[in-house]
Amino acid sequence: MSAQPAPEASTARRKRRSGRADGDRPMWLLWPSVVVVLLIVAVPFLIAVYTSFLSVDQYTLRQWVGAPWVGFDNYVAALAGSNVLSISALGSLGISVAFSVLTTLIITPVGILAALTVNTDFRGRALLRSLYLVPYVIPTFVTALLWRMMFLPQTGLINRFLAAIGLADVNTYWLVGAKSFWAMTITETWAVWAFIYIMVLAGLQSIPVEQYEVAELDGATSWQKLTRVVLPQLRGLIALAVLLSTLFHFNNFTLPFVMFGTPPPTPVTVLPLNIYLTSFNLFDFSLGSAMSVITLLIMLVPGFFYLRMLRLGEVTSR
């Protein structure tokens, strides 16, 4: 009776025949994805950076590679100068920051409160959870069109409601002037508050029920359970949700573009909308490229904190 080879020896022979160890992976399978990312991200980015140092407009676009070199003039004009839109990139940056931060500050407590209302089991909870998601699943351009009609003077539901309770006149203009910023903020708040709700609800579902039971046995009130059991465990998740929410609001282009049209009121000319109008309405492609590069540099800061939070989360979970 012949001796059977040891399992370790058989495994070693199979590795030698395959010519690959356990740690090796067919990395060549990633090359199609790498090529696609380079074509749709890296190449346009390099073109935008190069164009930002040129003077490219509707007259020099056909020979944009040989357009006049202007150096950092476009960056100076983007930050300090104002075009026919009467607002510079720095002014639009302030509007974008105010809009994103204010919206996040409003929707964060709303989302947390909504998640708490459907965290426990009761009849109709599934239906209420679905209703909470309705504003979030409606496409942004549909939301913008609906709220544009609601903010119309005389016929809009917002003015009619405010006039009925004596807070505003029925002829109030929300889509022009200073009030346009608040119209945009209210619309964005209604549309995206469910994002915080989804994130917080997922975190609440991960907290063991035993922790609530122990807190209740110790005589903790509902407020103490929230502040000493729930929120400490959701601190990192809420911080991540706030960061992602702020980034989303900062880059929101569709809402002001559809809701206010072109040219938009100055108070709603956020940075992405300013870049679009500068590039494709004024045909100053170099200035638009410079604004895009500035936007990317600004977004690297919260992007760094986002990656750091993810890395800390991985270390904590180990």
C-alpha positions in Angstrom: 0.0 0.0 0.0 1.6 3.3 -1.2 1.9 6.2 1.2 -0.3 9.1 0.5 1.4 12.5 0.2 0.9 14.9 3.0 -1.7 17.6 2.4 1.0 20.3 2.9 3.1 18.8 0.1 0.1 18.6 -2.2 -0.7 22.3 -1.6 2.9 23.3 -2.2 3.0 21.4 -5.5 -0.3 23.1 -6.6 1.2 26.5 -5.8 4.3 25.7 -7.8 2.3 24.5 -10.8 0.1 27.6 -10.8 3.2 29.8 -10.4 1.5 32.0 -8.0 1.4 32.2 -4.2 -1.7 32.9 -2.0 -0.8 36.6 -1.7 -0.6 37.1 -5.5 -3.6 38.4 -7.3 -4.4 38.9 -11.0 -3.8 42.7 -10.8 -4.0 43.0 -14.6 -7.8 42.7 -14.2 -7.7 46.2 -12.6 -6.2 47.8 -15.7 -9.5 48.4 -17.6 -10.8 50.3 -14.6 -7.6 52.2 -14.3 -7.7 53.2 -17.9 -11.3 54.4 -17.6 -10.6 56.5 -14.5 -7.6 58.1 -16.3 -9.7 58.9 -19.3 -12.7 60.4 -17.5 -10.9 62.0 -14.5 -7.2 62.5 -14.9 -7.1 63.6 -18.5 -9.9 66.2 -18.2 -8.3 67.4 -14.9 -4.9 68.0 -16.6 -6.6 69.8 -19.5 -8.4 72.0 -17.1 -5.2 72.9 -15.2 -3.4 73.7 -18.5 -6.4 75.7 -19.8 -6.4 77.8 -16.6 -3.1 79.3 -17.6 -4.2 80.2 -21.1 -6.6 82.8 -22.6 -9.3 80.5 -24.1 -12.6 81.9 -25.3 -15.0 81.5 -28.2 -12.4 83.0 -30.5 -9.4 80.9 -29.5 -11.2 77.6 -28.7 -10.4 75.9 -32.0 -6.7 76.4 -31.4 -6.8 76.3 -27.6 -3.5 74.5 -27.4 -1.8 77.5 -28.9 -3.9 80.1 -27.1 -2.0 83.0 -25.4 -0.3 82.2 -22.1 -1.5 84.4 -19.3 0.0 82.7 -16.3 -1.9 83.2 -13.0 -4.0 86.1 -14.3 -7.1 83.9 -14.4 -6.7 82.9 -10.8 -6.3 86.5 -9.8 -9.4 87.4 -11.8 -11.4 84.5 -10.3 -10.6 85.5 -6.7 -10.6 89.3 -7.0 -12.4 90.4 -10.1 -16.1 90.2 -10.9 -17.5 89.4 -14.3 -20.9 90.4 -15.8 -22.4 88.1 -13.2 -21.4 90.8 -10.7 -19.8 88.2 -8.4 -16.3 86.7 -8.2 -15.4 83.1 -7.4 -14.5 84.3 -3.8 -18.1 85.7 -3.5 -19.6 82.5 -4.8 -17.4 80.5 -2.4 -18.9 82.5 0.5 -22.4 81.7 -0.7 -21.6 78.0 -1.2 -20.1 77.8 2.3 -23.0 79.6 3.9 -25.6 77.5 2.0 -24.0 74.2 2.8 -23.2 74.9 6.4 -26.6 76.4 7.2 -28.5 73.5 5.5 -26.5 70.9 7.4 -27.1 72.7 10.7 -30.8 72.6 10.0 -31.2 69.0 8.8 -28.9 67.3 11.3 -31.2 67.7 14.4 -34.2 67.0 12.1 -32.7 63.8 10.8 -31.7 62.6 14.3 -35.2 63.3 15.6 -36.8 61.5 12.7 -34.5 58.4 13.2 -35.4 58.3 16.9 -39.1 58.3 16.1 -38.9 55.1 14.0 -36.2 53.3 16.0 -38.6 51.4 18.2 -41.2 48.9 16.9 -44.8 50.1 16.6 -47.7 49.6 14.2 -47.1 51.5 11.0 -43.4 52.0 11.4 -42.6 50.6 8.0 -45.0 53.0 6.4 -43.6 56.0 8.3 -40.1 55.0 7.3 -41.1 54.9 3.7 -42.8 58.3 3.9 -39.7 59.9 5.4 -37.8 58.9 2.3 -40.2 60.4 -0.2 -38.4 63.8 -0.5 -35.0 62.2 -0.8 -35.9 59.9 -3.7 -37.5 62.6 -5.8 -35.1 63.8 -8.5 -33.5 67.2 -7.8 -34.7 68.9 -10.9 -38.3 67.8 -10.1 -38.0 69.2 -6.6 -36.6 72.5 -8.0 -39.5 72.9 -10.4 -42.1 72.0 -7.8 -40.7 74.5 -5.2 -40.2 77.1 -7.9 -44.0 77.0 -8.5 -44.7 77.0 -4.8 -42.6 80.2 -4.3 -44.3 82.2 -7.1 -46.0 85.4 -5.9 -49.8 85.5 -5.6 -50.3 81.9 -6.9 -47.6 80.1 -4.9 -48.6 77.9 -2.0 -45.8 79.4 0.2 -47.1 82.9 -0.1 -50.7 81.9 0.3 -49.9 80.0 3.5 -47.7 82.8 5.0 -50.4 85.4 4.1 -53.1 83.2 5.7 -51.2 83.2 9.0 -50.2 86.9 8.7 -46.4 86.4 8.3 -45.9 87.7 4.8 -47.6 89.3 1.9 -49.1 87.2 -0.9 -47.0 89.3 -3.4 -43.6 88.4 -1.8 -40.9 87.7 -4.3 -38.9 84.7 -3.3 -37.2 83.9 -6.6 -35.4 87.3 -7.0 -33.4 89.4 -4.6 -32.1 88.5 -1.1 -35.0 86.2 -0.3 -33.8 83.8 -3.1 -31.1 82.5 -0.8 -33.6 81.5 1.8 -35.9 79.9 -0.9 -33.0 77.8 -2.0 -32.1 76.8 1.6 -35.6 75.8 2.5 -35.9 73.7 -0.7 -32.6 72.0 -0.1 -33.6 71.3 3.6 -36.8 69.6 2.6 -35.2 67.6 -0.1 -32.1 66.1 1.7 -32.8 65.9 5.4 -33.5 62.2 5.0 -29.8 61.6 4.3 -29.0 62.3 8.0 -32.0 60.3 8.9 -30.8 57.2 7.0 -27.3 57.4 8.5 -28.4 57.9 12.0 -31.1 55.1 11.8 -28.5 52.7 10.6 -26.3 53.5 13.6 -29.3 53.2 16.0 -30.1 49.7 14.6 -26.5 48.6 15.4 -26.8 49.5 19.2 -27.6 46.3 21.2 -30.9 46.3 22.9 -29.2 45.1 26.1 -27.6 48.5 26.6 -31.1 50.1 26.7 -32.3 47.5 29.2 -29.3 48.0 31.5 -29.7 51.8 31.4 -33.4 51.4 32.2 -32.6 49.1 35.2 -30.2 51.7 36.4 -33.1 54.2 36.4 -32.0 56.3 33.4 -34.6 58.5 31.9 -35.2 58.8 28.1 -33.0 61.9 27.9 -30.2 60.1 29.8 -30.4 57.2 27.4 -30.1 59.5 24.5 -27.2 61.6 25.8 -25.3 58.8 27.6 -26.0 55.7 25.6 -27.0 56.6 22.1 -25.2 59.8 21.1 -21.7 58.8 22.4 -21.8 55.7 20.2 -23.1 57.6 17.2 -20.6 60.5 17.5 -18.3 59.3 14.7 -21.2 58.3 12.5 -22.9 61.7 12.9 -19.6 63.5 12.2 -19.2 61.5 9.0 -22.8 62.2 8.0 -22.4 66.0 8.6 -19.2 66.0 6.6 -20.8 64.2 3.6 -23.9 66.3 3.8 -21.9 69.5 3.7 -19.9 68.4 0.7 -23.1 67.4 -1.1 -24.7 70.8 -0.5 -21.5 72.6 -1.5 -21.4 70.9 -4.9 -25.1 71.2 -5.6 -25.5 72.7 -9.1 -28.9 71.3 -10.2 -31.1 73.0 -7.6 -30.1 76.6 -8.2 -29.7 76.1 -11.9 -33.2 74.7 -12.4 -35.0 76.7 -9.7 -33.7 80.2 -10.6 -32.7 79.8 -14.3 -29.9 81.9 -15.9 -28.8 84.5 -15.1 -29.6 83.6 -11.4 -29.9 86.1 -8.6 -26.6 87.0 -7.0 -27.5 85.5 -3.6 -27.9 82.0 -5.1 -24.9 82.1 -7.5 -23.0 79.2 -5.8 -19.5 78.3 -6.9 -20.5 75.4 -9.3 -23.2 77.6 -10.9 -20.7 80.4 -11.3 -18.2 78.1 -13.0 -20.9 76.9 -15.4 -22.1 80.4 -16.3 -18.5 81.7 -16.7 -17.6 78.8 -19.0 -20.7 78.3 -21.1 -22.6 81.6 -21.0 -19.7 84.0 -21.0 -17.4 81.6 -23.0 -14.5 82.4 -20.8 -13.2 78.8 -20.6 -9.9 79.7 -19.0 -11.5 81.6 -16.1 -13.9 78.7 -15.6 -11.0 76.3 -15.5 -9.3 78.4 -12.9 -12.4 78.4 -10.8 -12.6 74.6 -11.1 -9.0 74.2 -10.0 -9.7 76.5 -7.0 -12.8 74.4 -6.2 -10.8 71.2 -6.3 -8.1 72.6 -4.0 -10.8 73.7 -1.5 -12.5 70.3 -1.6 -9.2 68.5 -0.8 -9.4 69.9 2.8 -12.7 68.1 3.7 -11.7 65.2 1.6 -8.6 64.7 3.8 -10.7 64.7 6.9 -13.1 62.2 5.3 -10.3 59.8 4.5 -8.9 60.2 7.9 -12.2 59.4 9.5 -12.5 56.3 7.4 -9.1 55.2 8.5 -9.8 55.8 12.1 -13.0 53.8 11.8 -11.1 50.9 10.3 -8.6 51.0 13.2 -11.3 51.2 15.8 -13.2 48.2 14.3 -10.2 45.9 14.4 
